[in-house]
Amino acid sequence: MNAEKRKETYSLHSLLGFLAMGKTGANPPVSAVLTDTEGNILASAHTQTFGKNHAERELYSRYPNTQTKDLKENGNPGSDDLNQSGKPNEVLSFEEILSVTLEPCTHFGKTPPCRNLVIERKPKEIKLGWKDPNPQVDSGDWEIYKKAGISVALDPMLAKVSFPYLQGFLTRIQTGRPWVWIKSATSVEGNFASQDKKKERVSSSEVDLSLQLLRAKVDAVAVGPGTVISDSPSLHFRISEEMILSHKPGSRITELEPFFEAGSGLISSILQYAKDTTEIHQLDESLYQPYRVFCLDPNHLPTNEFFRKQRELTEIMGEKKCIFFILNQEEPKPIDIVLEAEIQSLSRFEAIDIYEDDGGKFLEILGDLGINTLLCEAGNFFPSFLSEELTEVDRILEIRNENKSLPDGIPFVFQNELLISEYQVGSNRIFIRKPQVRST
């Protein structure tokens, strides 16, 4: 396979992983591509919505199980293998290469093991991006492939292009917690709000489409009690005509970054694919909806407007996708009966009591619910609440509007963390930073 064909395959994996991310639930957003030995693409697919086909099973459902192998093994072609001259069809391929970003599963879940299907279809070679850390999978047990005459090897470049989409799953399986992003829009001074916390727009409309696609890629979006009160946020994923018209393409400013850098890879993909995948995301809008996570202050409960928005969204989507945490400063009291009724109408889960030092518990609960990637819309709540819980794989995302001034405002506390990547989108600078890991 020449370099151009390899590049084409990796690019396809990147696009497939991007389209899968955000709608596979707790499952990893895996991509699978089948080529012939010269690199010509025969079929491709990605993991479907939770409970449906994994990438390999979806791929082979689209690629008919012809009699080419019988033809090779028996030397006796059937009628479907002959052309009009009575000679075997030369276009039939006997040697296929399957590339998959995560090794095929080996256990029965909502679908049968993909390993069994792959062995049945018997590609000549399997290229894998990552081993699967899921303890239910016999990771690295590839002898069964070799006995079937199938060679298996890890592919570092395949790992690189798929890392942005699999990082959340890998993190949750290995730690029990989601991959955390803390996002804030800031003024040219690096402030996220004025001193009086007046509600006003900080980022420009040029990044709206990209930021909505970020919501589509995560499994949950969370806000703190202050934002709930001041903004009555919806937190759902949506694309409007105004966003499309205002969209500006982005460019990366930083020249060098680590080979395996999931955070920069995800933002680069959003900026690269935003325009070309808008229609797909609009058509599948209901499938890309994240959980909406709200931390509530029991002494300052949300307005009726807030609950009205969430009821409308729940009715439109036909699914309860809210999760509520009650942030207590003292021993929890029985929840108000009216508030309890509102929460029951919006969430499949009871409200969860937590305290100001329960950042770890907060993340573990979301991990238990299958949340792979969590986006925290930051004011000053999450930088404080999760300050002791962030790890080196988590990322800080700052969108700084160079045309917006908030003099003497409230600074975003993470604006000086280690810079990984920087982008320009219209009048906005986008910074991706690695949080400083607090010693315990």
LUMDO-109500 format. One line per field, with one value per residue (C-alpha): residue number from 1; residue in three letters; x, y, z. Coordinates in nm, 3 decimals, always signed. Layout:
<atoms>
num NUM  ...
residu ALA  ...
c1 X  ...
c2 Y  ...
c3 Z  ...
</atoms>
This chain:
<atoms>
num 1  2  3  4  5  6  7  8  9  10  11  12  13  14  15  16  17  18  19  20  21  22  23  24  25  26  27  28  29  30  31  32  33  34  35  36  37  38  39  40  41  42  43  44  45  46  47  48  49  50  51  52  53  54  55  56  57  58  59  60  61  62  63  64  65  66  67  68  69  70  71  72  73  74  75  76  77  78  79  80  81  82  83  84  85  86  87  88  89  90  91  92  93  94  95  96  97  98  99  100  101  102  103  104  105  106  107  108  109  110  111  112  113  114  115  116  117  118  119  120  121  122  123  124  125  126  127  128  129  130  131  132  133  134  135  136  137  138  139  140  141  142  143  144  145  146  147  148  149  150  151  152  153  154  155  156  157  158  159  160  161  162  163  164  165  166  167  168  169  170  171  172  173  174  175  176  177  178  179  180  181  182  183  184  185  186  187  188  189  190  191  192  193  194  195  196  197  198  199  200  201  202  203  204  205  206  207  208  209  210  211  212  213  214  215  216  217  218  219  220  221  222  223  224  225  226  227  228  229  230  231  232  233  234  235  236  237  238  239  240  241  242  243  244  245  246  247  248  249  250  251  252  253  254  255  256  257  258  259  260  261  262  263  264  265  266  267  268  269  270  271  272  273  274  275  276  277  278  279  280  281  282  283  284  285  286  287  288  289  290  291  292  293  294  295  296  297  298  299  300  301  302  303  304  305  306  307  308  309  310  311  312  313  314  315  316  317  318  319  320  321  322  323  324  325  326  327  328  329  330  331  332  333  334  335  336  337  338  339  340  341  342  343  344  345  346  347  348  349  350  351  352  353  354  355  356  357  358  359  360  361  362  363  364  365  366  367  368  369  370  371  372  373  374  375  376  377  378  379  380  381  382  383  384  385  386  387  388  389  390  391  392  393  394  395  396  397  398  399  400  401  402  403  404  405  406  407  408  409  410  411  412  413  414  415  416  417  418  419  420  421  422  423  424  425  426  427  428  429  430  431  432  433  434  435  436  437  438  439  440
residu MET  ASN  ALA  GLU  LYS  ARG  LYS  GLU  THR  TYR  SER  LEU  HIS  SER  LEU  LEU  GLY  PHE  LEU  ALA  MET  GLY  LYS  THR  GLY  ALA  ASN  PRO  PRO  VAL  SER  ALA  VAL  LEU  THR  ASP  THR  GLU  GLY  ASN  ILE  LEU  ALA  SER  ALA  HIS  THR  GLN  THR  PHE  GLY  LYS  ASN  HIS  ALA  GLU  ARG  GLU  LEU  TYR  SER  ARG  TYR  PRO  ASN  THR  GLN  THR  LYS  ASP  LEU  LYS  GLU  ASN  GLY  ASN  PRO  GLY  SER  ASP  ASP  LEU  ASN  GLN  SER  GLY  LYS  PRO  ASN  GLU  VAL  LEU  SER  PHE  GLU  GLU  ILE  LEU  SER  VAL  THR  LEU  GLU  PRO  CYS  THR  HIS  PHE  GLY  LYS  THR  PRO  PRO  CYS  ARG  ASN  LEU  VAL  ILE  GLU  ARG  LYS  PRO  LYS  GLU  ILE  LYS  LEU  GLY  TRP  LYS  ASP  PRO  ASN  PRO  GLN  VAL  ASP  SER  GLY  ASP  TRP  GLU  ILE  TYR  LYS  LYS  ALA  GLY  ILE  SER  VAL  ALA  LEU  ASP  PRO  MET  LEU  ALA  LYS  VAL  SER  PHE  PRO  TYR  LEU  GLN  GLY  PHE  LEU  THR  ARG  ILE  GLN  THR  GLY  ARG  PRO  TRP  VAL  TRP  ILE  LYS  SER  ALA  THR  SER  VAL  GLU  GLY  ASN  PHE  ALA  SER  GLN  ASP  LYS  LYS  LYS  GLU  ARG  VAL  SER  SER  SER  GLU  VAL  ASP  LEU  SER  LEU  GLN  LEU  LEU  ARG  ALA  LYS  VAL  ASP  ALA  VAL  ALA  VAL  GLY  PRO  GLY  THR  VAL  ILE  SER  ASP  SER  PRO  SER  LEU  HIS  PHE  ARG  ILE  SER  GLU  GLU  MET  ILE  LEU  SER  HIS  LYS  PRO  GLY  SER  ARG  ILE  THR  GLU  LEU  GLU  PRO  PHE  PHE  GLU  ALA  GLY  SER  GLY  LEU  ILE  SER  SER  ILE  LEU  GLN  TYR  ALA  LYS  ASP  THR  THR  GLU  ILE  HIS  GLN  LEU  ASP  GLU  SER  LEU  TYR  GLN  PRO  TYR  ARG  VAL  PHE  CYS  LEU  ASP  PRO  ASN  HIS  LEU  PRO  THR  ASN  GLU  PHE  PHE  ARG  LYS  GLN  ARG  GLU  LEU  THR  GLU  ILE  MET  GLY  GLU  LYS  LYS  CYS  ILE  PHE  PHE  ILE  LEU  ASN  GLN  GLU  GLU  PRO  LYS  PRO  ILE  ASP  ILE  VAL  LEU  GLU  ALA  GLU  ILE  GLN  SER  LEU  SER  ARG  PHE  GLU  ALA  ILE  ASP  ILE  TYR  GLU  ASP  ASP  GLY  GLY  LYS  PHE  LEU  GLU  ILE  LEU  GLY  ASP  LEU  GLY  ILE  ASN  THR  LEU  LEU  CYS  GLU  ALA  GLY  ASN  PHE  PHE  PRO  SER  PHE  LEU  SER  GLU  GLU  LEU  THR  GLU  VAL  ASP  ARG  ILE  LEU  GLU  ILE  ARG  ASN  GLU  ASN  LYS  SER  LEU  PRO  ASP  GLY  ILE  PRO  PHE  VAL  PHE  GLN  ASN  GLU  LEU  LEU  ILE  SER  GLU  TYR  GLN  VAL  GLY  SER  ASN  ARG  ILE  PHE  ILE  ARG  LYS  PRO  GLN  VAL  ARG  SER  THR
c1 +0.000  +0.153  +0.171  -0.124  -0.352  -0.245  -0.316  -0.661  -0.737  -0.621  -0.823  -1.132  -1.077  -1.052  -1.379  -1.561  -1.441  -1.551  -1.900  -1.932  -1.819  -2.110  -2.375  -2.238  -2.328  -2.097  -1.954  -1.630  -1.665  -1.470  -1.410  -1.339  -1.212  -1.168  -0.923  -0.762  -0.387  -0.326  -0.517  -0.838  -1.127  -1.389  -1.610  -1.612  -1.827  -1.829  -1.997  -2.369  -2.587  -2.572  -2.702  -2.665  -2.381  -2.017  -1.797  -1.681  -2.031  -2.168  -1.888  -1.947  -2.324  -2.246  -1.994  -2.158  -2.015  -1.938  -1.812  -1.464  -1.306  -1.475  -1.348  -0.992  -1.003  -1.188  -1.083  -1.443  -1.620  -1.992  -2.210  -2.184  -1.805  -1.806  -1.816  -1.995  -1.703  -1.730  -1.402  -1.365  -1.423  -1.087  -1.235  -1.303  -1.051  -0.934  -0.701  -0.846  -0.694  -0.916  -0.810  -0.997  -0.921  -0.991  -0.940  -1.260  -1.461  -1.451  -1.755  -2.132  -2.301  -2.591  -2.430  -2.225  -1.842  -1.697  -1.388  -1.598  -1.736  -1.392  -1.251  -1.548  -1.486  -1.113  -0.925  -0.561  -0.446  -0.582  -0.435  -0.535  -0.511  -0.552  -0.581  -0.907  -0.863  -1.215  -1.172  -1.453  -1.236  -0.956  -0.721  -0.410  -0.529  -0.458  -0.342  -0.689  -0.646  -0.307  -0.449  -0.706  -0.428  -0.488  -0.194  -0.250  -0.042  -0.076  -0.055  +0.078  -0.063  -0.406  -0.377  -0.293  -0.584  -0.836  -0.704  -0.920  -1.238  -1.136  -0.969  -1.295  -1.368  -1.011  -1.012  -1.342  -1.250  -0.910  -1.010  -1.387  -1.416  -1.487  -1.235  -1.294  -1.294  -1.334  -1.441  -1.465  -1.521  -1.309  -1.254  -0.932  -0.818  -0.883  -1.197  -1.507  -1.753  -1.781  -1.755  -2.133  -2.172  -2.415  -2.539  -2.372  -2.219  -1.841  -1.743  -1.830  -2.081  -1.792  -1.726  -2.089  -2.101  -1.770  -1.875  -2.206  -2.019  -1.807  -2.131  -2.228  -1.899  -1.924  -2.156  -2.252  -2.243  -2.241  -2.295  -2.268  -2.537  -2.446  -2.490  -2.820  -2.957  -2.814  -2.853  -3.128  -2.916  -3.055  -2.724  -2.862  -2.690  -2.843  -2.739  -2.918  -2.898  -2.740  -2.458  -2.387  -2.382  -2.159  -1.916  -1.551  -1.291  -1.009  -0.635  -0.381  -0.111  +0.112  +0.358  +0.462  +0.257  +0.284  +0.228  -0.048  -0.250  -0.620  -0.734  -0.575  -0.681  -1.046  -1.049  -0.857  -1.116  -1.405  -1.250  -1.165  -1.499  -1.740  -1.862  -1.862  -2.046  -2.304  -2.582  -2.507  -2.515  -2.840  -3.004  -2.887  -2.939  -3.142  -2.866  -2.594  -2.770  -2.549  -2.675  -2.748  -2.593  -2.701  -2.549  -2.813  -2.785  -3.076  -3.090  -3.116  -3.330  -3.376  -3.646  -3.967  -3.814  -3.531  -3.766  -3.993  -3.696  -3.596  -3.952  -3.981  -3.650  -3.751  -4.079  -3.915  -3.645  -3.875  -3.606  -3.513  -3.151  -3.109  -2.897  -2.929  -2.684  -2.780  -2.480  -2.509  -2.307  -2.460  -2.653  -2.895  -3.260  -3.550  -3.590  -3.877  -4.178  -4.222  -3.854  -3.867  -4.162  -3.975  -3.665  -3.866  -4.024  -3.681  -3.449  -3.438  -3.233  -3.307  -3.129  -2.786  -2.663  -2.301  -2.082  -1.830  -1.541  -1.715  -1.559  -1.426  -1.764  -1.925  -1.692  -1.725  -2.105  -2.095  -1.842  -2.077  -2.350  -2.130  -2.026  -1.701  -1.640  -1.764  -1.770  -1.791  -1.914  -1.706  -1.765  -1.577  -1.759  -1.588  -1.233  -1.280  -1.499  -1.273  -0.936  -0.808  -0.951  -0.812  -0.544  -0.287  -0.523  -0.797  -0.805  -0.878  -1.043  -1.038  -1.208  -1.073  -1.262  -1.014  -1.299  -1.461  -1.341  -1.436  -1.198  -1.165  -1.374  -1.344  -1.041  -1.057  -0.830  -0.693  -0.572  -0.207  -0.190  +0.052  -0.039  -0.070  -0.226  -0.353  -0.596  -0.743  -1.112  -1.218  -1.166  -1.128  -0.813  -0.867  -0.626  -0.599  -0.417  -0.308  -0.416  -0.152  -0.201  -0.248  -0.043  -0.243
c2 +0.000  +0.331  +0.644  +0.814  +0.516  +0.496  +0.866  +0.819  +0.536  +0.733  +1.036  +0.820  +0.678  +1.030  +1.139  +0.821  +0.855  +1.218  +1.130  +0.846  +1.047  +1.180  +0.928  +0.592  +0.636  +0.445  +0.251  +0.372  +0.560  +0.310  +0.322  +0.030  +0.033  -0.262  -0.234  -0.466  -0.520  -0.224  +0.009  +0.047  +0.101  -0.174  -0.075  +0.145  +0.206  +0.337  +0.228  +0.296  +0.434  +0.258  -0.099  -0.126  -0.251  -0.201  -0.074  -0.416  -0.565  -0.257  -0.271  -0.633  -0.578  -0.339  -0.568  -0.879  -1.216  -1.326  -1.664  -1.532  -1.735  -2.054  -1.978  -1.948  -2.244  -2.486  -2.361  -2.409  -2.080  -2.046  -1.868  -1.539  -1.550  -1.566  -1.282  -1.294  -1.475  -1.755  -1.662  -1.583  -1.218  -1.050  -0.777  -1.022  -0.982  -1.265  -1.071  -0.795  -0.574  -0.472  -0.166  -0.094  +0.182  -0.041  -0.415  -0.615  -0.702  -1.061  -1.064  -1.083  -0.752  -0.602  -0.752  -1.073  -1.062  -0.884  -1.107  -1.407  -1.223  -1.100  -1.452  -1.579  -1.319  -1.392  -1.083  -1.141  -0.880  -0.672  -0.335  -0.202  +0.143  +0.059  -0.237  -0.234  -0.170  -0.296  -0.587  -0.773  -0.794  -1.049  -0.772  -0.879  -1.239  -1.253  -1.614  -1.712  -1.480  -1.628  -1.980  -1.868  -1.740  -1.372  -1.150  -0.876  -0.568  -0.230  +0.076  +0.393  +0.629  +0.467  +0.519  +0.885  +0.971  +0.792  +0.914  +1.233  +1.027  +0.734  +0.932  +0.964  +0.591  +0.498  +0.741  +0.618  +0.250  +0.306  +0.551  +0.524  +0.895  +1.089  +1.285  +1.639  +1.962  +2.297  +2.565  +2.940  +3.232  +3.532  +3.894  +4.032  +4.081  +3.715  +3.786  +3.567  +3.816  +4.170  +4.227  +4.254  +3.926  +4.091  +3.848  +3.932  +3.753  +3.714  +3.491  +3.604  +3.438  +3.327  +3.028  +2.932  +2.645  +2.502  +2.522  +2.355  +2.072  +2.038  +1.984  +1.720  +1.536  +1.513  +1.288  +1.549  +1.927  +2.061  +2.402  +2.528  +2.687  +3.044  +2.982  +2.803  +3.110  +3.383  +3.224  +2.957  +2.760  +2.497  +2.308  +2.108  +2.071  +2.268  +2.426  +2.733  +2.905  +3.205  +2.986  +2.852  +3.200  +3.344  +3.052  +3.127  +2.859  +2.817  +2.783  +2.636  +2.878  +2.644  +2.456  +2.172  +1.956  +1.603  +1.312  +1.172  +1.480  +1.406  +1.754  +1.937  +1.658  +1.699  +2.077  +2.046  +1.796  +2.023  +2.314  +2.093  +1.913  +2.181  +2.301  +1.969  +1.775  +2.038  +1.873  +1.529  +1.667  +1.849  +1.532  +1.334  +1.615  +1.397  +1.134  +1.384  +1.527  +1.526  +1.477  +1.815  +1.825  +2.091  +2.159  +2.336  +2.550  +2.447  +2.802  +2.962  +2.738  +2.784  +3.003  +2.878  +2.986  +2.737  +2.446  +2.551  +2.533  +2.190  +2.055  +2.176  +2.014  +1.688  +1.683  +1.765  +1.499  +1.241  +1.150  +1.258  +1.366  +1.590  +1.500  +1.706  +1.745  +1.933  +2.118  +2.123  +2.316  +2.132  +1.810  +1.761  +1.833  +1.651  +1.790  +2.033  +1.845  +2.089  +2.068  +1.689  +1.678  +1.903  +1.683  +1.363  +1.509  +1.582  +1.307  +0.929  +0.968  +1.109  +1.430  +1.351  +1.523  +1.638  +1.881  +2.144  +1.897  +1.616  +1.683  +1.328  +1.180  +1.397  +1.258  +0.898  +0.915  +1.042  +0.772  +0.508  +0.643  +0.577  +0.938  +0.919  +1.289  +1.577  +1.944  +2.187  +2.530  +2.734  +3.048  +3.012  +2.705  +2.413  +2.553  +2.546  +2.235  +2.016  +2.178  +1.880  +1.622  +1.726  +1.507  +1.552  +1.409  +1.663  +1.986  +2.354  +2.533  +2.912  +3.109  +3.465  +3.728  +3.994  +4.234  +4.207  +4.409  +4.350  +4.578  +4.500  +4.186  +3.842  +3.654  +3.296  +3.119  +2.865  +3.114  +3.068  +2.689  +2.512  +2.591  +2.290  +2.443  +2.776  +2.852  +3.160  +3.167  +3.510  +3.750  +3.463  +3.299  +2.943  +2.812  +2.447  +2.403  +2.120  +2.168  +2.172  +1.855  +1.951  +1.744  +1.553
c3 +0.000  -0.104  +0.112  -0.058  +0.003  +0.367  +0.412  +0.260  +0.502  +0.808  +0.698  +0.663  +1.013  +1.151  +0.990  +1.095  +1.455  +1.459  +1.334  +1.586  +1.888  +2.089  +1.985  +2.099  +2.467  +2.699  +2.404  +2.241  +1.910  +1.700  +1.325  +1.093  +0.734  +0.498  +0.208  -0.039  -0.024  -0.254  -0.022  -0.220  +0.023  +0.009  +0.304  +0.612  +0.919  +1.274  +1.596  +1.591  +1.870  +2.207  +2.189  +1.812  +1.593  +1.683  +1.401  +1.276  +1.272  +1.096  +0.839  +0.748  +0.732  +0.447  +0.278  +0.130  +0.223  -0.133  -0.242  -0.318  -0.039  -0.157  -0.505  -0.382  -0.149  -0.376  -0.720  -0.833  -0.908  -0.872  -1.128  -0.938  -0.975  -1.356  -1.605  -1.943  -2.105  -1.850  -1.682  -1.310  -1.223  -1.176  -0.954  -0.673  -0.393  -0.172  +0.051  +0.265  +0.534  +0.823  +1.022  +1.347  +1.595  +1.899  +1.910  +1.845  +2.156  +2.281  +2.512  +2.478  +2.556  +2.368  +2.057  +2.006  +2.014  +1.713  +1.727  +1.623  +1.322  +1.215  +1.230  +1.032  +0.760  +0.775  +0.653  +0.569  +0.820  +1.107  +1.200  +1.541  +1.692  +2.060  +2.289  +2.483  +2.859  +2.929  +3.176  +2.996  +2.685  +2.649  +2.548  +2.359  +2.323  +1.951  +1.924  +1.807  +1.506  +1.423  +1.438  +1.182  +0.956  +1.033  +1.124  +1.387  +1.469  +1.639  +1.414  +1.587  +1.324  +1.354  +1.729  +1.679  +1.449  +1.671  +2.007  +2.022  +1.997  +2.219  +2.501  +2.693  +2.683  +2.768  +3.062  +3.204  +3.177  +3.336  +3.612  +3.654  +3.573  +3.253  +3.051  +3.179  +2.980  +3.157  +2.910  +2.952  +2.717  +2.815  +2.722  +2.578  +2.940  +3.023  +3.229  +3.203  +3.356  +3.485  +3.859  +3.893  +3.699  +3.458  +3.195  +2.865  +2.570  +2.579  +2.285  +1.933  +1.700  +1.477  +1.706  +1.782  +1.532  +1.653  +2.018  +1.943  +1.771  +2.085  +2.277  +2.023  +2.080  +2.460  +2.661  +2.921  +2.966  +3.322  +3.483  +3.839  +4.058  +3.967  +3.594  +3.654  +3.835  +3.612  +3.267  +3.291  +3.040  +2.806  +2.746  +2.454  +2.117  +1.832  +1.501  +1.368  +1.032  +1.206  +1.338  +0.991  +0.837  +1.113  +1.113  +1.051  +0.975  +1.222  +1.188  +1.428  +1.542  +1.740  +1.521  +1.748  +1.984  +2.125  +1.884  +2.107  +2.205  +2.226  +2.327  +2.036  +1.805  +1.903  +1.857  +1.527  +1.404  +1.500  +1.314  +1.016  +0.983  +1.110  +0.771  +0.587  +0.861  +0.957  +0.758  +0.905  +1.259  +1.190  +1.055  +1.359  +1.609  +1.848  +1.857  +1.949  +2.255  +2.567  +2.920  +3.080  +3.427  +3.676  +4.018  +4.227  +4.538  +4.767  +4.904  +4.558  +4.340  +3.964  +3.821  +3.659  +3.327  +3.376  +3.440  +3.152  +2.911  +3.034  +3.015  +2.654  +2.561  +2.729  +2.540  +2.206  +2.247  +2.401  +2.652  +3.005  +2.977  +3.284  +3.587  +3.905  +4.192  +4.510  +4.650  +5.029  +5.284  +5.581  +5.648  +5.355  +5.424  +5.256  +4.908  +4.852  +4.714  +4.424  +4.331  +4.356  +4.113  +3.867  +3.882  +3.837  +3.523  +3.374  +3.497  +3.516  +3.833  +4.176  +4.274  +4.417  +4.734  +4.728  +4.924  +4.814  +4.855  +4.664  +4.324  +4.310  +4.399  +4.131  +3.863  +3.983  +3.971  +3.614  +3.526  +3.668  +3.441  +3.136  +3.074  +2.877  +2.816  +3.035  +2.933  +3.226  +3.122  +3.362  +3.555  +3.881  +4.016  +3.841  +3.858  +4.236  +4.269  +4.054  +4.122  +4.321  +4.080  +3.742  +3.586  +3.311  +3.049  +3.127  +2.931  +2.979  +2.686  +2.679  +2.400  +2.419  +2.219  +2.118  +2.038  +2.381  +2.679  +3.043  +3.232  +3.602  +3.546  +3.708  +3.569  +3.448  +3.698  +3.448  +3.186  +3.280  +3.281  +3.045  +2.683  +2.452  +2.139  +2.014  +1.731  +1.565  +1.469  +1.345  +1.635  +1.883  +2.014  +2.130  +2.392  +2.497  +2.825  +3.051  +3.412  +3.680  +3.882  +4.247  +4.488  +4.747
</atoms>
